[in-house]
Amino acid sequence: MGVELEYGEVSAVDYLTCRIRVRLDDRDGVESFWLNVPQRNSQGTKRRPLMPEIGEQVAVLLDEDGVGGVYLGGIYSTAEPPPVVDEDTDYVRYSDGTVVSYDRAAGVMTLNSVGELVVKCTRSVTLEAGQPVVVMAPSATLRIPQVTLEGNLQVNGNINATGAVMDAGGNSNHHSH
């Protein structure tokens, strides 16, 4: 019993079992049985990337009778070309418009999220940069019980404080001369 490489369009997706059905081009649009979508990890370390989307052009490997088979991956065409043709760029654009890309020639990683970005860690977080760090936002709030600044502080604007401002000698902004 042999296997055949075939092409078609995703016609159904089962997110719970990570399987798809494909409308097969070479079989006059006949729909395949449920085909497994291989995963990179499925035991201790588990990963589940986004499933293929309805209407996506795909390649599948089917047994001769078309009953058993496996999804190999999506394919680009002249109607649906790759979003980036640069050989040095790894690129993901999600359907909501969020983009993650890495340009290895320039050494630049970019995350452009159209929604909220949440980073959580149960241990420490270290941010280290070889160049200045710039944060741009309309405002920022730090909810931290204790902040220690090692180095000089330059403020180009006003400082408003609701509590006492003390120097190392115990001098307050509330004393008079």
Salt bridges, closest charged atoms under 4 A:
GLU6 OE2 - ARG27 NH2 2.67
GLU9 OE2 - ARG23 NH1 3.98
ASP14 OD2 - ARG19 NH2 3.79
GLU31 OE1 - ARG21 NH2 3.43
ASP88 OD1 - ARG104 NE 2.90
